[in-house]
Amino acid sequence: MSEKKRVLYVCTESHTERVFAPGKYEEMLGLFDVTANNGDATWSSEDVAERAQGMDAIITGWGAPKMIPEIFEAAPDLQIIAHSAGSVHGLISDEIARDYILPRDITVFSANGAIAANVAESAVGMLLMTMRHWVHFSNFIHETPHWRSSFYDFNGKFLLGSTVGIVSASKVGRWVIRLLQPWQCEILVYDPYLSDEDAAEMGVEKVELNELFQRSDHVTVHAPRLPSTENMIGVEQLSLLRDGATLVNTSRGSVIDHEALFRHAQARRIHVCLDVTAPEPLEPASRFRQLDNVIITPHVSGSGYYGYFLIGEMTVQALLDRFAGKPVDGAVPMDRFDTIA
C-alpha cells in the first residue's frame, strides 16, 4: 500500500464547519496524512513555515496568512496549494508566483468555482427581482394605503425570451449562462479572453462591450477587479442601454463608473441592483441610497449554505487529481496571474 500524501491544513475549525459537508472532512482525514489546525486561532505565515516540513500539499482558506519563501524552502516536495476559498491574490504575491510556484510547477487551486454557484444564483435572482420591481411593490404596499403602483409595466420585457448581456465569461458568468437556459434568452457575452470555439460551445454570441449594451434588455456584470477593468462600464456604455433595461453587478464596484451610473439611474431610465459598490460600503450620505430604482445589497451574493459545501468537495478532489497526475478543475492559470481576479 502506498504511503499517504502529507497535507498541512491551515484553516480554522469555523472555516471547516462552513465548507465541509458532514462527513467530508473526516473522509479527507482518511485519505491523507493531515496535520491540522485544530482550533480557531489563525496561524501566521511563520507558523505555517514551521509546520510545512515534508508536506505534499497545503490547504488554505479565508483568513489564511500569505505564503512566504520559508514555506517553500521547508517543503521542497510541495505539489499543490489548495485554497478552499475564492481569490488567491491575498495569499500569493507576484514574487512568490514568479520565484517558487512557476519554477517548481506547483499547482494552485481556488474553490472560486464553488462560490461562483452562489453568486450566479444571486445574479439571476437579482435580475428577476429588479426587472419585476418586487422590492418597489413590497415597499409601496407597506408604506402607502394603495395597492398598485404606476411604476409597474404590465408588458415589460422580463426574462423569458429577452436578450441578456453577460460581461465576462468568468466562472460566475458561465454558471449564469447555464441557469438562464430555461428562459430561452438570447445571450450576448463580452470577454476578450473568450474564444470563438468556447462561445459556440456555450451557445452564446461573442460581441464587443458597446454592442452588448446596445442590444441587451438586461445586463449582468461578472468582470474581475483589474487595472484594465477600472470604470470599464461608463458613460458610453450606459448611454447605450435602452430605456427600462436592468443592470446587475455582483462582481466588483470598481468595474462601473459610479458617477455615470448615478446620472442614468437618477433619470429613471434604467433599473439597477448592486451587490458591490465603490466605495464599499456606501457612505451613509450616498446619493444611491435615495433612489428607489436602485436596489443595494451588502456584498452577500457569494454566500449560501449548500454552495459552500461544494468548496470542501472540490478541494478534496483537487488534491486527489493532483496526486494522481490528472488535470485539476479549479487550477489557477499562474502563467497569467496578473489577469485573474
Helices and strands as residue ranges (DSSP letters): E 6-9, H 13-19, H 24-31, E 33-36, H 45-51, E 57-60, H 69-74, E 80-83, H 94-96, I 97-101, E 107-110, H 112-131, H 134-143, E 163-167, H 171-179, G 181-183, E 186-190, H 196-202, E 205-206, H 209-215, E 218-221, G 227-229, H 235-240, E 246-249, G 253-255, H 258-266, E 271-274, G 287-290, E 294-296, H 305-323, G 334-339
